[in-house]
Amino acid sequence: MNAPPTVLQVDNLSRRFGALHAVESVSFSLQRGQVLGWLGPNGAGKSTTLRMLAGVLAPDAGRIVINGADLFDQPRPARQALGYLPEPPPLYRELRVEEQLWFSARLHGLSRTASRRAVADTLARCGLEAVQRRLIGHLSRGYQQRVGIAQTLLHDPPLLLLDEPTTGLDPLQVAELHQLIRELGRDHGVIFSTHRLAEVRAVCTHVQIMRDGRLVYAGALAELERGDLTTALRVGFETSPPLTALAALPGVIAVEPLGRGRFRLRHAAGANLARMLVEQAVAAGWGLCELIPEGADLEQRCIELLLGTEEAS
């Protein structure tokens, strides 16, 4: 079975603002049918990266290939292959929804006949038929975001870049937009930028985590959920050992006292901590009476990646 086509290839993308490395040596690829959650705190470099992918901000270094076309050597076909929704969405509040979409379709170079067909299809696809004659300025934030997404779809691009599209929406609007993005992910490659882990879990098939301008994780969401990042051992002793002795064990990242001679030892993946702990406990006479492995949940893994206590690639 052939793999889905690659709609985006990014190699060593970098951007500085003065002495600040906003984005540093970012590389990844995206295939049609994947919804990539771009996760990171505010200021991590997500929006800067998306602006470079969309061609509205020049990188200092790196290569961007969209649907087989180099963004710098072949800018017209590359840009024609993407749809970009920045935050906030670029909408004319004094236009009706159908007018905004017609205007956008013509800007994309669609003929009158193709524009008419694209606007009708997109209104239906994005659930905008009931409000197509209303002024955009009179719509709720949720509907305005739908109009923004509709603009990205008019020319049927294989790649969609959505920069925090759920910002400011109420829970019902967020759920509706999540459903729309999941549907779009069946036929497109989608990058969905957010700083909320819950959104990534609700919408995405893949995840990338960014910190201080660098990617610290990239892979399938399922791999991260079952991944071998930091795990832990819950241990108990008849005679409590010094914290420094536990912290000095190879692979131990942090020691959490739990009281009554019990501790949680967080350790890096692959560290054979249990065996070393048993040997040390016997040699030192600590009286090991409890040894329970604990796996880190997804939230803990993401926190570790964002804080820099663990990295994966």
DRENKOL-669903 format. One line per 2 residues: number of its first residue (from 1); for each residue x, y, z of C-alpha. Coordinates in nm, 4 decimals. Example, Ala and Ser with C-alpha at 12.3 -4.5 7.8 and 13.67 -1.06 7.14 Angstrom:
BEGIN
1	1.2300 -0.4500 0.7800 | 1.3670 -0.1060 0.7140;
END
This chain:
BEGIN
1	0.0000 0.0000 0.0000 | 0.1421 0.3364 -0.1053;
3	0.2050 0.5976 0.1638 | -0.0047 0.9183 0.1465;
5	0.1672 1.1994 -0.0446 | 0.3865 1.4395 0.1492;
7	0.2296 1.7876 0.1414 | 0.4966 1.9662 0.3461;
9	0.8693 1.9144 0.3945 | 1.0639 2.1524 0.6208;
11	1.4425 2.1351 0.6583 | 1.6493 2.3299 0.9134;
13	1.4180 2.6314 0.9310 | 1.5558 2.9178 1.1403;
15	1.4649 3.2786 1.2199 | 1.6248 3.5359 1.4484;
17	1.4986 3.8673 1.5755 | 1.8154 4.0447 1.6795;
19	1.9831 3.8246 1.9394 | 1.6673 3.6160 1.9912;
21	1.6509 3.2729 1.8227 | 1.2742 3.2675 1.7620;
23	1.2988 2.9465 1.5549 | 1.6097 2.7306 1.5440;
25	1.6792 2.4424 1.3025 | 1.3229 2.3104 1.2783;
27	1.2757 2.0095 1.0480 | 0.9666 1.7920 0.9923;
29	0.7292 1.6591 0.7269 | 0.3506 1.6285 0.6951;
31	0.1429 1.3894 0.4858 | -0.2079 1.4214 0.3479;
33	-0.4546 1.2788 0.6015 | -0.2513 1.3874 0.9043;
35	-0.3655 1.6502 1.1546 | -0.0549 1.7808 1.3272;
37	-0.1001 1.9448 1.6660 | 0.1603 2.2182 1.7110;
39	0.1853 2.2383 2.0886 | 0.3788 2.4860 2.2979;
41	0.3460 2.7775 2.5386 | 0.3010 3.1339 2.4241;
43	0.6292 3.2600 2.2822 | 0.7570 2.9139 2.1878;
45	0.7851 3.0087 1.8195 | 0.4711 2.8414 1.6808;
47	0.3211 3.1471 1.5092 | 0.6596 3.2582 1.3761;
49	0.7076 2.9161 1.2194 | 0.3597 2.9174 1.0652;
51	0.4176 3.2639 0.9200 | 0.7339 3.1363 0.7518;
53	0.5503 2.8291 0.6191 | 0.2802 3.0575 0.4792;
55	0.5391 3.2747 0.3040 | 0.4578 3.5958 0.4912;
57	0.7843 3.5977 0.6901 | 1.1231 3.5221 0.5382;
59	1.3411 3.2715 0.7257 | 1.7098 3.3315 0.7860;
61	1.7867 2.9760 0.6780 | 1.6140 2.6557 0.5773;
63	1.3995 2.5029 0.3058 | 1.0200 2.4710 0.2732;
65	0.8651 2.2437 0.0098 | 0.4854 2.2525 -0.0226;
67	0.3225 1.9804 -0.2314 | 0.6484 1.9315 -0.4215;
69	0.7143 2.3021 -0.4894 | 0.9939 2.4931 -0.3164;
71	0.8402 2.8001 -0.1509 | 1.1350 3.0216 -0.2502;
73	1.2209 2.8836 -0.5940 | 0.8567 2.8217 -0.6997;
75	0.6511 3.0601 -0.4839 | 0.3344 3.0649 -0.6952;
77	0.2573 2.6888 -0.7038 | 0.3742 2.6523 -0.3445;
79	0.1418 2.9227 -0.2134 | -0.1423 2.7957 -0.4291;
81	-0.1078 2.4617 -0.2477 | -0.1683 2.6038 0.1008;
83	-0.4448 2.7687 0.2980 | -0.3417 2.9855 0.5942;
85	-0.5584 3.1044 0.8836 | -0.3674 3.3493 1.1054;
87	-0.4839 3.4768 1.4428 | -0.6996 3.6831 1.4235;
89	-0.8587 3.5797 1.0895 | -0.8325 3.8443 0.8141;
91	-1.1998 3.9313 0.7582 | -1.3834 4.2411 0.6363;
93	-1.6494 4.2974 0.9011 | -1.8598 4.5128 0.6668;
95	-1.8970 4.2337 0.4079 | -2.1517 3.9560 0.4050;
97	-2.0167 3.6034 0.4423 | -2.0822 3.5126 0.0798;
99	-1.9214 3.8390 -0.0360 | -1.6084 3.7701 0.1677;
101	-1.5764 3.4212 0.0238 | -1.6425 3.5382 -0.3321;
103	-1.3753 3.8063 -0.2944 | -1.1278 3.5517 -0.1572;
105	-1.2013 3.3015 -0.4333 | -1.1324 3.5627 -0.6996;
107	-0.8068 3.6594 -0.5224 | -0.7019 3.2953 -0.5505;
109	-0.7451 3.3238 -0.9263 | -1.0603 3.1146 -0.9619;
111	-1.2837 3.1919 -1.2560 | -1.6370 3.3217 -1.2005;
113	-1.7833 2.9773 -1.2564 | -1.5252 2.8075 -1.0344;
115	-1.5687 3.0768 -0.7662 | -1.9446 3.0291 -0.7619;
117	-1.9058 2.6536 -0.7220 | -1.6286 2.6860 -0.4598;
119	-1.8264 2.9342 -0.2482 | -2.1368 2.7128 -0.2518;
121	-1.9384 2.4008 -0.1621 | -1.7436 2.5755 0.1132;
123	-2.0533 2.7323 0.2697 | -2.2012 2.3848 0.3011;
125	-1.8806 2.2205 0.4187 | -1.8207 2.4755 0.6945;
127	-2.1819 2.4998 0.8106 | -2.2253 2.8601 0.6950;
129	-2.5297 2.8357 0.4678 | -2.7663 2.9741 0.7319;
131	-2.5527 3.2892 0.7810 | -2.4203 3.3456 0.4284;
133	-2.6095 3.6749 0.3863 | -2.5249 3.8157 0.7291;
135	-2.2585 4.0781 0.7890 | -1.9398 3.9254 0.9252;
137	-1.9238 4.1926 1.1971 | -2.2594 4.0685 1.3312;
139	-2.1506 3.7057 1.3620 | -2.0340 3.5301 1.6777;
141	-1.6643 3.4603 1.7188 | -1.7259 3.0941 1.6383;
143	-1.8884 3.1723 1.3046 | -1.6152 3.4225 1.2218;
145	-1.3570 3.1491 1.2746 | -1.5582 2.9240 1.0437;
147	-1.5530 3.1957 0.7783 | -1.1767 3.2213 0.8236;
149	-1.1359 2.8463 0.7742 | -1.3717 2.8593 0.4748;
151	-1.1389 3.1123 0.3126 | -0.8513 2.8665 0.3367;
153	-1.0513 2.5946 0.1578 | -1.1837 2.7810 -0.1465;
155	-0.9008 2.6789 -0.3790 | -0.8875 2.3237 -0.2340;
157	-0.5258 2.3333 -0.1113 | -0.3638 2.0090 0.0102;
159	-0.2063 2.1916 0.3099 | -0.3940 2.3905 0.5773;
161	-0.2186 2.6040 0.8409 | -0.4479 2.6997 1.1315;
163	-0.2941 2.9276 1.3953 | -0.4844 2.8829 1.7246;
165	-0.8281 2.8843 1.5565 | -1.0205 2.8193 1.8803;
167	-0.8928 3.1253 2.0697 | -1.1818 3.3080 2.2364;
169	-1.4487 3.0468 2.1568 | -1.6965 2.9046 2.4071;
171	-1.6942 2.5265 2.4752 | -1.9730 2.4492 2.2264;
173	-1.8020 2.6498 1.9521 | -1.4724 2.4747 2.0285;
175	-1.6372 2.1324 1.9988 | -1.7967 2.2265 1.6647;
177	-1.4685 2.3586 1.5290 | -1.2846 2.0469 1.6440;
179	-1.5310 1.8340 1.4482 | -1.4773 2.0467 1.1382;
181	-1.0973 2.0177 1.1640 | -1.1186 1.6394 1.2058;
183	-1.3282 1.6226 0.8877 | -1.0793 1.8429 0.7005;
185	-0.7992 1.6129 0.8095 | -0.9403 1.3290 0.6001;
187	-0.8524 1.4991 0.2710 | -0.5819 1.7508 0.3660;
189	-0.2656 1.7798 0.5655 | -0.3486 2.0104 0.8581;
191	-0.1269 2.1923 1.1058 | -0.3289 2.2982 1.4099;
193	-0.1423 2.5360 1.6410 | -0.2467 2.5511 2.0050;
195	-0.1085 2.5703 2.3566 | -0.3769 2.3355 2.4965;
197	-0.2983 1.9648 2.5255 | -0.6704 1.8786 2.5437;
199	-0.7183 2.0180 2.1929 | -0.4345 1.8102 2.0542;
201	-0.5880 1.4959 2.2047 | -0.9325 1.5841 2.0678;
203	-0.8315 1.6666 1.7114 | -0.4858 1.5500 1.6087;
205	-0.3222 1.2356 1.4773 | 0.0317 1.3693 1.5276;
207	0.1941 1.6145 1.7644 | 0.4976 1.8400 1.7714;
209	0.6067 2.0141 2.0878 | 0.8030 2.3365 2.0634;
211	1.0045 2.5078 2.3346 | 1.2231 2.8165 2.3031;
213	1.2189 2.8025 1.9240 | 1.3167 2.4358 1.8942;
215	1.1231 2.1158 1.8378 | 1.1631 1.8899 2.1390;
217	0.9224 1.6180 2.0231 | 0.7714 1.5119 1.6881;
219	0.5712 1.1971 1.6227 | 0.2329 1.0274 1.6260;
221	0.0101 1.1185 1.9194 | -0.0365 0.7495 1.9981;
223	0.3409 0.7082 2.0270 | 0.3608 0.9950 2.2748;
225	0.0755 0.8500 2.4796 | 0.2489 0.5155 2.5135;
227	0.6000 0.6527 2.4699 | 0.9056 0.5790 2.6705;
229	0.9780 0.9208 2.8124 | 1.0396 0.9737 3.1823;
231	0.8791 0.7081 3.4032 | 0.8933 0.6506 3.7767;
233	0.9394 0.3986 4.0524 | 0.7475 0.4210 4.3792;
235	0.9677 0.2704 4.6489 | 0.9483 0.2121 5.0223;
237	1.2158 0.1358 5.2815 | 1.2216 0.0152 5.6403;
239	1.5091 0.2589 5.6990 | 1.4820 0.5812 5.5001;
241	1.7950 0.6448 5.2935 | 1.9360 0.9962 5.2440;
243	1.7766 1.1856 4.9548 | 2.1228 1.2511 4.8156;
245	2.1884 0.8761 4.7926 | 1.8701 0.8187 4.5946;
247	1.9317 1.1193 4.3701 | 2.2816 0.9896 4.2932;
249	2.1534 0.6637 4.1431 | 2.2237 0.6542 3.7647;
251	1.9231 0.7715 3.5593 | 1.7351 0.9387 3.8450;
253	1.5994 1.2805 3.7478 | 1.4004 1.3732 4.0594;
255	1.3195 1.2327 4.4027 | 0.9778 1.3004 4.5614;
257	0.9422 1.2139 4.9319 | 0.6004 1.0564 4.9980;
259	0.6385 1.0106 5.3757 | 0.6904 0.7069 5.6008;
261	0.9998 0.5902 5.4164 | 0.8404 0.6032 5.0731;
263	0.9618 0.7930 4.7658 | 0.8851 0.8408 4.3990;
265	1.1950 0.8261 4.1816 | 1.1496 0.9805 3.8369;
267	1.3966 0.8404 3.5896 | 1.4814 0.8561 3.2201;
269	1.3608 0.5915 2.9800 | 1.5942 0.2960 2.9466;
271	1.7533 0.3373 3.2883 | 1.7705 -0.0031 3.4614;
273	1.6935 0.1656 3.7907 | 1.5077 -0.1178 3.9637;
275	1.8049 -0.3541 3.9551 | 2.0506 -0.0878 4.0711;
277	1.8133 0.0185 4.3476 | 1.7775 -0.3356 4.4817;
279	2.1557 -0.3830 4.4840 | 2.2103 -0.0482 4.6585;
281	1.9352 -0.1145 4.9156 | 2.0845 -0.4529 5.0065;
283	2.4375 -0.3150 5.0291 | 2.3327 -0.0173 5.2442;
285	2.0809 -0.2068 5.4611 | 1.7846 0.0174 5.3721;
287	1.5335 -0.2670 5.3882 | 1.3545 -0.2288 5.0552;
289	0.9899 -0.3256 5.1099 | 0.8076 -0.1667 4.8154;
291	0.8997 -0.1337 4.4465 | 0.6208 -0.0326 4.2057;
293	0.6839 0.0900 3.8483 | 0.4768 0.3882 3.7384;
295	0.4320 0.5094 3.3822 | 0.4140 0.8827 3.3182;
297	0.0785 0.9957 3.1748 | 0.0536 1.2147 2.8662;
299	0.0213 1.5368 3.0632 | 0.3341 1.4597 3.2624;
301	0.5299 1.3760 2.9482 | 0.4299 1.7027 2.7829;
303	0.5175 1.9016 3.0941 | 0.8594 1.7374 3.1037;
305	0.9197 1.8211 2.7389 | 0.8030 2.1794 2.7800;
307	1.0113 2.2315 3.0921 | 1.3172 2.0668 2.9411;
309	1.3497 1.7785 3.1857 | 1.3267 1.5310 2.8973;
311	1.3697 1.5474 2.5202 | 1.2680 1.3133 2.2413;
313	1.2930 1.3194 1.8661;
END
